[in-house]
Amino acid sequence: MATVTKDEIWKVIVNSISELLENQGQIPVPITPESALRRDLGVSSVETVHLFLLLEDRLEQPLEFEKLALENGEYRTELTAGELCDFVATACESAGRSGAASV
């Protein structure tokens, strides 16, 4: 299996967020690394959990999102698409050392 690149991860994230929003009846908007999931894209906390599970499924990789969702023992109230991409890229890179992740 080939190791997944950060560009490929970004595409999976953008497609997954867009699909999630479309399924909720929302009009798709441009997604940038600076886009805040809740504030800019209207993704609820429940939808964020669904997004995390969707990414794990699509990347065929457990990602331990609790490490991203918690900050100083508290749940984060906001997360950008870029932060999500960085986290997933790091997790996939770490997993690649013990077994390759693929898209």
Sequence and secondary structure as in RCSB ss.txt:
>XXXX:A:sequence
MATVTKDEIWKVIVNSISELLENQGQIPVPITPESALRRDLGVSSVETVHLFLLLEDRLEQPLEFEKLALENGEY
RTELTAGELCDFVATACESAGRSGAASV
>XXXX:A:secstr
     HHHHHHHHHHHHHHHHHHTT       TT BTTTTT   HHHHHHHHHHHHHHHTS   THHHHEETTEE
 S  BHHHHHHHHHHHHHHHHHHS    
